[in-house]
Amino acid sequence: MADNGFIAVQGAVSALDHLSGRSTVLEAEWLAKTQGGDPLPRATYLMLLTQTVTDAQTDMTTLVGIEAAGTGYARQPIPWSAATSATRSATTSDLVQFGPFSDPTGLAAPVTGAALVTRMTSSAGQPSGLCLMAWNLATPITTSQNQALQLAPGSLTMTLAVS
């Protein structure tokens, strides 16, 4: 057995496309050979968080407990660009909007981060889905009534290191 393995650049690109819910030629080829079908579409969603998190806190039970709340808030589907071989990264490819929030105070607490998850909804009693990645903001964002939060294209990036 070899001492060290590594992920190839194409493997990194395919992994990012898979994590971000993009169908890939590689996945389609694999499914055609093994199942005789097309890949099922997947989606990823962004949830807003009201506390900073570490890797140890990215289980769905913890995240659902610190998810933003307020009338007009819902997790949003996140569109990703195709991963590139040059940077082994994928970025958000379109505008993403949360709100507007109709509560008098906007969201109940300042937004301090976000998590990329595999489910549109879950509850504190029965959290479901997986957390794929989390980001903490440098500065918390507070909202007011009738305000919306927007993420510009390219605001979030996922990178897979290749060694």
Backbone as CSV, one residue per row, in Angstrom:
resi,resn,N_x,N_y,N_z,CA_x,CA_y,CA_z,C_x,C_y,C_z
1,MET,0.840,-1.179,0.000,0.000,0.000,0.000,0.884,1.241,0.000
2,ALA,0.451,2.251,-0.701,1.197,3.507,-0.746,1.034,4.248,0.574
3,ASP,2.050,5.001,0.943,2.013,5.764,2.189,1.021,6.924,2.132
4,ASN,1.079,7.705,1.061,0.262,8.913,0.967,-0.546,8.906,-0.314
5,GLY,-1.775,9.304,-0.195,-2.605,9.487,-1.372,-2.907,10.960,-1.532
6,PHE,-3.467,11.304,-2.654,-3.855,12.690,-2.871,-5.043,12.719,-3.802
7,ILE,-5.761,13.804,-3.756,-6.893,13.957,-4.663,-6.402,14.698,-5.899
8,ALA,-6.770,14.197,-7.051,-6.381,14.830,-8.307,-7.179,16.113,-8.504
9,VAL,-6.695,16.999,-9.347,-7.390,18.255,-9.612,-8.795,17.973,-10.125
10,GLN,-8.940,17.029,-11.076,-10.281,16.709,-11.578,-11.147,16.135,-10.472
11,GLY,-10.536,15.382,-9.571,-11.282,14.854,-8.431,-11.783,15.971,-7.535
12,ALA,-10.950,16.992,-7.314,-11.341,18.140,-6.490,-12.487,18.895,-7.141
13,VAL,-12.392,19.105,-8.445,-13.439,19.815,-9.168,-14.743,19.018,-9.098
14,SER,-14.662,17.714,-9.316,-15.862,16.876,-9.254,-16.460,16.867,-7.850
15,ALA,-15.595,16.833,-6.825,-16.086,16.849,-5.447,-16.827,18.149,-5.143
16,LEU,-16.280,19.281,-5.576,-16.947,20.567,-5.342,-18.269,20.640,-6.094
17,ASP,-18.277,20.192,-7.339,-19.524,20.200,-8.094,-20.559,19.303,-7.423
18,HIS,-20.113,18.187,-6.893,-21.033,17.281,-6.193,-21.571,17.937,-4.922
19,LEU,-20.688,18.534,-4.119,-21.118,19.183,-2.880,-22.064,20.343,-3.138
20,SER,-21.840,21.069,-4.220,-22.671,22.238,-4.495,-23.955,21.880,-5.232
21,GLY,-24.173,20.571,-5.484,-25.420,20.146,-6.103,-25.428,20.208,-7.613
22,ARG,-24.292,20.500,-8.220,-24.220,20.559,-9.679,-24.043,19.151,-10.234
23,SER,-24.748,18.847,-11.281,-24.531,17.563,-11.949,-23.231,17.655,-12.732
24,THR,-22.486,16.585,-12.751,-21.215,16.587,-13.476,-21.201,15.474,-14.501
25,VAL,-20.368,15.646,-15.497,-20.202,14.618,-16.521,-19.724,13.333,-15.873
26,LEU,-18.803,13.451,-14.914,-18.263,12.279,-14.236,-19.365,11.525,-13.492
27,GLU,-20.229,12.259,-12.793,-21.318,11.630,-12.056,-22.306,10.973,-13.010
28,ALA,-22.631,11.661,-14.108,-23.555,11.095,-15.081,-22.984,9.806,-15.675
29,GLU,-21.695,9.822,-15.958,-21.043,8.630,-16.501,-21.100,7.480,-15.498
30,TRP,-20.812,7.775,-14.243,-20.838,6.742,-13.208,-22.237,6.156,-13.050
31,LEU,-23.257,7.005,-12.963,-24.621,6.521,-12.793,-25.101,5.749,-14.013
32,ALA,-24.701,6.183,-15.196,-25.086,5.464,-16.408,-24.515,4.052,-16.400
33,LYS,-23.302,3.903,-15.874,-22.662,2.591,-15.836,-23.207,1.721,-14.709
34,THR,-23.600,2.344,-13.593,-24.006,1.555,-12.433,-25.511,1.426,-12.267
35,GLN,-26.259,2.434,-12.665,-27.700,2.409,-12.437,-28.518,2.551,-13.718
36,GLY,-27.865,2.894,-14.794,-28.587,3.074,-16.045,-29.488,4.295,-16.050
37,GLY,-29.190,5.294,-15.233,-30.048,6.472,-15.171,-29.259,7.766,-15.102
38,ASP,-29.985,8.848,-15.151,-29.375,10.170,-15.041,-29.204,10.532,-13.573
39,PRO,-28.251,11.417,-13.271,-28.098,11.829,-11.877,-29.323,12.594,-11.400
40,LEU,-29.680,12.386,-10.150,-30.793,13.114,-9.568,-30.358,14.528,-9.234
41,PRO,-31.192,15.517,-9.504,-30.799,16.881,-9.155,-30.736,17.040,-7.636
42,ARG,-29.778,17.762,-7.165,-29.648,18.085,-5.746,-29.630,19.602,-5.619
43,ALA,-29.913,20.052,-4.444,-29.851,21.491,-4.185,-29.155,21.706,-2.856
44,THR,-28.551,22.857,-2.710,-27.983,23.257,-1.432,-28.642,24.575,-1.037
45,TYR,-28.731,24.791,0.260,-29.435,25.951,0.789,-28.538,26.677,1.781
46,LEU,-28.723,27.972,1.864,-27.971,28.770,2.821,-28.884,29.132,3.977
47,MET,-28.418,28.848,5.192,-29.139,29.262,6.389,-28.313,30.343,7.087
48,LEU,-28.979,31.336,7.618,-28.296,32.405,8.345,-28.192,32.025,9.810
49,LEU,-27.070,32.372,10.441,-26.806,32.004,11.834,-26.693,33.243,12.708
50,THR,-27.022,33.079,13.990,-26.973,34.205,14.927,-25.856,34.056,15.953
51,GLN,-24.984,33.075,15.779,-23.791,32.916,16.614,-22.659,32.432,15.724
52,THR,-21.436,32.791,16.060,-20.303,32.252,15.318,-20.161,30.773,15.655
53,VAL,-19.643,30.008,14.714,-19.518,28.569,14.908,-18.106,28.101,14.580
54,THR,-17.761,26.976,15.175,-16.518,26.288,14.847,-16.897,24.987,14.155
55,ASP,-15.912,24.298,13.630,-16.180,23.037,12.952,-16.897,22.045,13.865
56,ALA,-16.555,22.064,15.143,-17.167,21.138,16.102,-18.650,21.435,16.324
57,GLN,-19.120,22.613,15.923,-20.512,23.001,16.160,-21.369,22.935,14.893
58,THR,-20.876,22.305,13.838,-21.606,22.339,12.579,-22.527,21.139,12.375
59,ASP,-22.943,20.479,13.444,-23.975,19.461,13.309,-25.319,20.185,13.220
60,MET,-26.297,19.565,12.589,-27.571,20.238,12.348,-28.324,20.570,13.631
61,THR,-28.177,19.778,14.680,-28.854,20.080,15.939,-28.392,21.430,16.479
62,THR,-27.099,21.664,16.476,-26.562,22.945,16.938,-26.979,24.080,16.014
63,LEU,-26.868,23.870,14.714,-27.164,24.939,13.762,-28.628,25.360,13.793
64,VAL,-29.535,24.399,13.883,-30.961,24.748,13.939,-31.238,25.593,15.182
65,GLY,-30.518,25.342,16.262,-30.694,26.110,17.493,-30.222,27.548,17.403
66,ILE,-29.355,27.855,16.426,-28.849,29.230,16.282,-29.192,29.827,14.914
67,GLU,-30.167,29.221,14.241,-30.591,29.750,12.944,-31.375,31.038,13.136
68,ALA,-31.213,31.981,12.219,-31.948,33.243,12.265,-33.446,32.968,12.241
69,ALA,-34.209,33.886,12.812,-35.665,33.745,12.856,-36.310,35.103,12.643
70,GLY,-37.437,35.091,12.015,-38.201,36.306,11.802,-39.152,36.119,10.632
71,THR,-40.242,36.866,10.631,-41.211,36.766,9.541,-40.560,37.239,8.251
72,GLY,-40.592,36.392,7.246,-39.961,36.703,5.966,-38.646,35.970,5.768
73,TYR,-38.141,35.319,6.845,-36.890,34.569,6.727,-37.168,33.142,6.284
74,ALA,-36.395,32.641,5.359,-36.402,31.232,4.956,-35.030,30.927,4.361
75,ARG,-34.581,29.702,4.516,-33.344,29.290,3.851,-33.519,29.481,2.350
76,GLN,-32.431,29.861,1.704,-32.497,30.133,0.275,-31.634,29.156,-0.517
77,PRO,-32.149,28.709,-1.689,-31.307,27.876,-2.540,-30.121,28.694,-3.029
78,ILE,-28.986,28.050,-3.102,-27.747,28.739,-3.471,-27.291,28.247,-4.838
79,PRO,-27.187,29.128,-5.811,-26.663,28.727,-7.117,-25.132,28.834,-7.134
80,TRP,-24.459,27.784,-7.572,-22.994,27.759,-7.602,-22.486,27.739,-9.029
81,SER,-21.358,28.383,-9.221,-20.676,28.278,-10.507,-20.041,26.900,-10.608
82,ALA,-19.735,26.483,-11.823,-19.008,25.230,-11.997,-17.630,25.400,-11.377
83,ALA,-17.162,24.383,-10.699,-15.827,24.443,-10.108,-14.785,24.534,-11.208
84,THR,-13.706,25.256,-10.930,-12.655,25.415,-11.930,-11.426,24.614,-11.546
85,SER,-10.754,24.084,-12.549,-9.528,23.320,-12.321,-8.394,24.218,-11.839
86,ALA,-8.356,25.445,-12.318,-7.250,26.338,-11.976,-7.214,26.659,-10.485
87,THR,-8.382,26.923,-9.887,-8.410,27.327,-8.473,-9.015,26.266,-7.565
88,ARG,-9.599,25.224,-8.135,-10.285,24.191,-7.370,-11.295,24.834,-6.418
89,SER,-12.050,25.779,-6.963,-13.037,26.468,-6.138,-14.309,26.706,-6.938
90,ALA,-15.386,26.939,-6.211,-16.672,27.301,-6.791,-17.195,28.492,-6.005
91,THR,-17.850,29.411,-6.679,-18.400,30.598,-6.026,-19.888,30.698,-6.328
92,THR,-20.586,31.486,-5.513,-22.001,31.716,-5.783,-22.117,32.408,-7.139
93,SER,-23.105,31.979,-7.921,-23.180,32.460,-9.298,-24.327,33.434,-9.556
94,ASP,-25.141,33.712,-8.552,-26.285,34.591,-8.762,-26.600,35.317,-7.454
95,LEU,-27.417,36.338,-7.534,-27.871,37.074,-6.358,-28.739,36.165,-5.495
96,VAL,-28.528,36.208,-4.180,-29.349,35.458,-3.229,-29.940,36.469,-2.253
97,GLN,-31.260,36.416,-2.055,-31.919,37.378,-1.176,-32.691,36.685,-0.073
98,PHE,-32.523,37.180,1.146,-33.306,36.767,2.313,-34.225,37.932,2.655
99,GLY,-35.518,37.645,2.837,-36.464,38.689,3.207,-37.118,39.314,1.989
100,PRO,-37.775,40.466,2.195,-37.713,41.388,3.324,-38.387,40.821,4.579
101,PHE,-37.915,41.301,5.721,-38.378,40.830,7.016,-39.435,41.796,7.533
102,SER,-40.622,41.275,7.847,-41.724,42.156,8.221,-41.864,42.384,9.718
103,ASP,-41.099,41.651,10.538,-41.154,41.902,11.989,-40.671,43.323,12.272
104,PRO,-41.184,43.976,13.309,-40.743,45.338,13.638,-39.238,45.449,13.872
105,THR,-38.592,44.370,14.316,-37.148,44.421,14.558,-36.353,43.731,13.444
106,GLY,-37.002,43.364,12.352,-36.308,42.620,11.298,-36.115,41.188,11.749
107,LEU,-34.876,40.708,11.755,-34.588,39.394,12.325,-34.411,39.561,13.826
108,ALA,-34.694,38.524,14.583,-34.674,38.609,16.041,-33.291,38.914,16.605
109,ALA,-32.232,38.506,15.916,-30.864,38.722,16.405,-29.958,39.041,15.219
110,PRO,-28.814,39.678,15.464,-27.883,39.957,14.368,-27.391,38.666,13.706
111,VAL,-27.164,38.735,12.407,-26.621,37.610,11.647,-25.100,37.637,11.781
112,THR,-24.533,36.519,12.221,-23.081,36.446,12.432,-22.398,35.464,11.488
113,GLY,-23.199,34.708,10.733,-22.609,33.735,9.824,-23.671,33.043,9.002
114,ALA,-23.229,32.043,8.261,-24.129,31.280,7.408,-23.601,29.862,7.293
115,ALA,-24.495,28.946,6.949,-24.112,27.549,6.746,-24.750,27.040,5.466
116,LEU,-24.003,26.259,4.722,-24.499,25.608,3.517,-25.029,24.245,3.924
117,VAL,-26.324,24.021,3.722,-26.975,22.796,4.183,-27.718,22.124,3.037
118,THR,-28.113,20.868,3.265,-28.746,20.088,2.210,-30.263,20.040,2.299
119,ARG,-30.870,20.696,3.278,-32.332,20.681,3.419,-32.879,22.103,3.489
120,MET,-34.043,22.291,2.885,-34.704,23.600,2.891,-35.252,23.936,4.267
121,THR,-35.738,22.922,4.996,-36.310,23.168,6.321,-35.922,22.047,7.271
122,SER,-35.954,22.343,8.526,-35.848,21.353,9.593,-36.272,22.054,10.870
123,SER,-36.551,21.280,11.900,-37.011,21.883,13.149,-36.065,21.500,14.269
124,ALA,-36.140,22.232,15.367,-35.263,21.950,16.507,-35.483,20.549,17.030
125,GLY,-36.708,20.052,16.976,-36.996,18.708,17.458,-36.512,17.616,16.525
126,GLN,-36.473,17.914,15.225,-36.050,16.926,14.249,-35.192,17.575,13.175
127,PRO,-33.978,17.947,13.521,-33.113,18.538,12.500,-32.762,17.482,11.454
128,SER,-32.724,17.886,10.211,-32.377,16.947,9.156,-31.448,17.622,8.166
129,GLY,-30.822,16.802,7.356,-29.880,17.313,6.379,-28.470,17.317,6.934
130,LEU,-27.572,17.835,6.144,-26.159,17.917,6.506,-25.660,19.339,6.349
131,CYS,-24.707,19.702,7.157,-23.988,20.966,6.976,-22.753,20.646,6.144
132,LEU,-22.616,21.301,5.001,-21.477,21.069,4.125,-20.343,22.057,4.379
133,MET,-20.690,23.271,4.782,-19.683,24.308,5.000,-20.317,25.422,5.831
134,ALA,-19.494,26.149,6.573,-20.003,27.282,7.354,-19.041,28.450,7.220
135,TRP,-19.599,29.631,7.302,-18.823,30.863,7.233,-19.206,31.738,8.418
136,ASN,-18.231,32.412,9.032,-18.489,33.417,10.054,-18.215,34.784,9.450
137,LEU,-19.057,35.751,9.776,-18.889,37.107,9.256,-17.885,37.881,10.098
138,ALA,-17.152,38.765,9.472,-16.219,39.625,10.199,-16.984,40.612,11.082
139,THR,-18.143,41.062,10.613,-18.973,42.016,11.343,-20.424,41.536,11.314
140,PRO,-21.079,41.428,12.478,-22.486,41.012,12.491,-23.364,41.999,11.718
141,ILE,-24.438,41.482,11.139,-25.376,42.309,10.376,-26.706,42.350,11.125
142,THR,-27.173,43.549,11.430,-28.491,43.703,12.040,-29.472,44.132,10.947
143,THR,-30.718,43.775,11.127,-31.730,44.103,10.134,-32.854,44.890,10.781
144,SER,-33.583,45.596,9.950,-34.747,46.338,10.432,-35.974,45.912,9.644
145,GLN,-37.122,46.404,10.054,-38.373,46.044,9.407,-38.322,46.410,7.927
146,ASN,-38.826,45.505,7.083,-38.912,45.660,5.632,-37.552,45.648,4.926
147,GLN,-36.506,45.300,5.643,-35.180,45.199,5.027,-34.966,43.774,4.534
148,ALA,-34.187,43.635,3.469,-33.788,42.324,2.957,-32.260,42.251,2.989
149,LEU,-31.747,41.034,3.158,-30.304,40.808,3.061,-30.005,40.195,1.710
150,GLN,-29.005,40.716,1.026,-28.649,40.191,-0.279,-27.182,39.798,-0.314
151,LEU,-26.907,38.673,-0.974,-25.538,38.237,-1.233,-25.287,38.416,-2.721
152,ALA,-24.287,39.190,-3.053,-23.949,39.399,-4.451,-23.313,38.135,-5.040
153,PRO,-23.400,37.963,-6.351,-22.697,36.833,-6.977,-21.210,36.869,-6.588
154,GLY,-20.654,35.715,-6.289,-19.251,35.632,-5.899,-18.985,35.912,-4.443
155,SER,-20.037,36.133,-3.629,-19.841,36.459,-2.212,-19.299,35.317,-1.385
156,LEU,-19.674,34.096,-1.719,-19.201,32.928,-0.986,-18.379,32.041,-1.909
157,THR,-17.331,31.447,-1.350,-16.459,30.580,-2.135,-16.209,29.295,-1.366
158,MET,-16.240,28.167,-2.084,-15.814,26.874,-1.551,-14.542,26.479,-2.295
159,THR,-13.512,26.106,-1.548,-12.260,25.687,-2.158,-11.857,24.351,-1.578
160,LEU,-11.384,23.473,-2.436,-10.910,22.169,-2.024,-9.410,22.111,-2.269
161,ALA,-8.639,21.952,-1.205,-7.181,21.935,-1.321,-6.732,20.610,-1.926
162,VAL,-5.752,20.680,-2.777,-5.139,19.508,-3.377,-3.677,19.517,-2.987
163,SER,-3.207,18.417,-2.396,-1.799,18.404,-1.985,-1.015,17.385,-2.778
